[in-house]
Amino acid sequence: TAVTNLGANKLAPRFIGPFKVLKVIGDAYTLDIPTAMHLHPTFYVGRLKPYVPATIPAPEAQSPRPARNPSHPAVDVDAESALLTRGRRRA
């Protein structure tokens, strides 16, 4: 449901819910809204949107870093190229 007249906080959520549909009247839906919200429970279908549960993406699996060998120092190719191209040069 679109949130209207609930204050002027621009960080407030634009939509709230989900709410149970009690009755369908033509192009309007009567919702089970708490009385504390002080809203009329019937809304035009254009003011509503379907509820989509939030999904939290699974963390990406990170490959373990190889163990460092003291006799062969690790060289990061990106860092090396960044060191070689320091400064302002125009091509």
Contact map, one row per residue, 1 for C-alpha under 8 A:
1110000000000011110000000000000000000000000000111000000000000000000000000000000000000000000
1111000000000111000000000000000000000000000000110000000000000000000000000000000000000000000
1111110000001111000000000000000000000000000000000000000000000000000000000000000000000000000
0111110000000000000000000000000000000000000000000000000000000000000000000000000000000000000
0011111100000000000000000000000000000000000000000000000000000000000000000000000000000000000
0011111100000000000000000000000000000000000000000000000000000000000000000000000000000000000
0000111110000000000000000000000000000000000000000000000000000000000000000000000000000000000
0000111111000000000000000000000000000000000000000000000000000000000000000000000000000000000
0000001111110000000000000000000000000000000000000000000000000000000000000000000000000000000
0000000111110000000000000000000000000000000000000000000000000000000000000000000000000000000
0000000011111000000000000000000000000000000000000000000000000000000000000000000000000000000
0000000011111100000000000000000000000000000000000000000000000000000000000000000000000000000
0010000000111111000000000000000000000000000000000000000000000000000000000000000000000000000
0110000000011111000000000000000000000000000000000000000000000000000000000000000000000000000
1110000000001111100000000000000000000000000000000000000000000000000000000000000000000000000
1110000000001111110000000000000000000000000000000000000000000000000000000000000000000000000
1000000000000011111000000000000000000000000000000010000000000000000000000000000000000000000
1000000000000001111100000000000000000000000000000010000000000000000000000000000000000000000
0000000000000000111110000000001110000000000000000000000000000000000000000000000000000000000
0000000000000000011111000000001100000000000000000000000000000000000000000000000000000000000
0000000000000000001111110000111100000000000000000000000000000000000000000000000000000000000
0000000000000000000111110000111100000000000000000000000000000000000000000000000000000000000
0000000000000000000011111000111000000000000000000000000000000000000000000000000000000000000
0000000000000000000011111111110000000000000000000000000000000000000000000000000000000000000
0000000000000000000000111111110000000000000000000000000000000000000000000000000000000000000
0000000000000000000000011111100000000000000000000000000000000000000000000000000000000000000
0000000000000000000000011111100000000000000110000000000000000000000000000000000000000000000
0000000000000000000000011111110000000000011110000000000000000000000000000000000000000000000
0000000000000000000011111111111000000000011110000000000000000000000000000000000000000000000
0000000000000000000011111001111100000000111000000000000000000000000000000000000000000000000
0000000000000000001111100000111110000000111000000000000000000000000000000000000000000000000
0000000000000000001111000000011111000000100000000000000000000000000000000000000000000000000
0000000000000000001000000000001111101010100000000000000000000000000000000000000000000000000
0000000000000000000000000000000111111100000000000000000000000000000000000000000000000000000
0000000000000000000000000000000011111110000000000000000000000000000000000000000000000000000
0000000000000000000000000000000001111100000000000000000000000000000000000000000000000000000
0000000000000000000000000000000011111110000000000000000000000000000000000000000000000000000
0000000000000000000000000000000001111111000000000000000000000000000000000000000000000000000
0000000000000000000000000000000010101111100000000000000000000000000000000000000000000000000
0000000000000000000000000000000000000111111000000000000000000000000000000000000000000000000
0000000000000000000000000000011110000011111000000000000000000000000000000000000000000000000
0000000000000000000000000001111000000001111100000000000000000000000000000000000000000000000
0000000000000000000000000001111000000001111110110000000000000000000000000000000000000000000
0000000000000000000000000011100000000000011111110000000000000000000000000000000000000000000
0000000000000000000000000011100000000000001111111000000000000000000000000000000000000000000
0000000000000000000000000000000000000000000111111000000000000000000000000000000000000000000
1100000000000000000000000000000000000000001111111000000000000000000000000000000000000000000
1100000000000000000000000000000000000000001111111100000000000000000000000000000000000000000
1000000000000000000000000000000000000000000011111110000000000000000000000000000000000000000
0000000000000000000000000000000000000000000000011111000000000000000000000000000000000000000
0000000000000000110000000000000000000000000000001111100000000000000000000000000000000000000
0000000000000000000000000000000000000000000000000111110000000000000000000000000000000000000
0000000000000000000000000000000000000000000000000011111000000000000000000000000000000000000
0000000000000000000000000000000000000000000000000001111100000000000000000000000000000000000
0000000000000000000000000000000000000000000000000000111110000000000000000000000000000000000
0000000000000000000000000000000000000000000000000000011111000000000000000000000000000000000
0000000000000000000000000000000000000000000000000000001111100000000000000000000000000000000
0000000000000000000000000000000000000000000000000000000111110000000000000000000000000000000
0000000000000000000000000000000000000000000000000000000011111000000000000000000000000000000
0000000000000000000000000000000000000000000000000000000001111100000000000000000000000000000
0000000000000000000000000000000000000000000000000000000000111110000000000000000000000000000
0000000000000000000000000000000000000000000000000000000000011111000000000000000000000000000
0000000000000000000000000000000000000000000000000000000000001111100000000000000000000000000
0000000000000000000000000000000000000000000000000000000000000111110000000000000000000000000
0000000000000000000000000000000000000000000000000000000000000011111000000000000000000000000
0000000000000000000000000000000000000000000000000000000000000001111100000000000000000000000
0000000000000000000000000000000000000000000000000000000000000000111110000000000000000000000
0000000000000000000000000000000000000000000000000000000000000000011111011100000000000000000
0000000000000000000000000000000000000000000000000000000000000000001111111100000000000000000
0000000000000000000000000000000000000000000000000000000000000000000111111000000000000000000
0000000000000000000000000000000000000000000000000000000000000000000011111000000000000000000
0000000000000000000000000000000000000000000000000000000000000000000111111100000000000000000
0000000000000000000000000000000000000000000000000000000000000000000111111110000000000000000
0000000000000000000000000000000000000000000000000000000000000000000110011111000000000000000
0000000000000000000000000000000000000000000000000000000000000000000000001111100100000000000
0000000000000000000000000000000000000000000000000000000000000000000000000111111100000000000
0000000000000000000000000000000000000000000000000000000000000000000000000011111110000000000
0000000000000000000000000000000000000000000000000000000000000000000000000001111111000000000
0000000000000000000000000000000000000000000000000000000000000000000000000001111111100000000
0000000000000000000000000000000000000000000000000000000000000000000000000011111111110000000
0000000000000000000000000000000000000000000000000000000000000000000000000000111111111000000
0000000000000000000000000000000000000000000000000000000000000000000000000000011111111100000
0000000000000000000000000000000000000000000000000000000000000000000000000000001111111100000
0000000000000000000000000000000000000000000000000000000000000000000000000000000111111100000
0000000000000000000000000000000000000000000000000000000000000000000000000000000011111110000
0000000000000000000000000000000000000000000000000000000000000000000000000000000001111111000
0000000000000000000000000000000000000000000000000000000000000000000000000000000000001111100
0000000000000000000000000000000000000000000000000000000000000000000000000000000000000111110
0000000000000000000000000000000000000000000000000000000000000000000000000000000000000011111
0000000000000000000000000000000000000000000000000000000000000000000000000000000000000001111
0000000000000000000000000000000000000000000000000000000000000000000000000000000000000000111
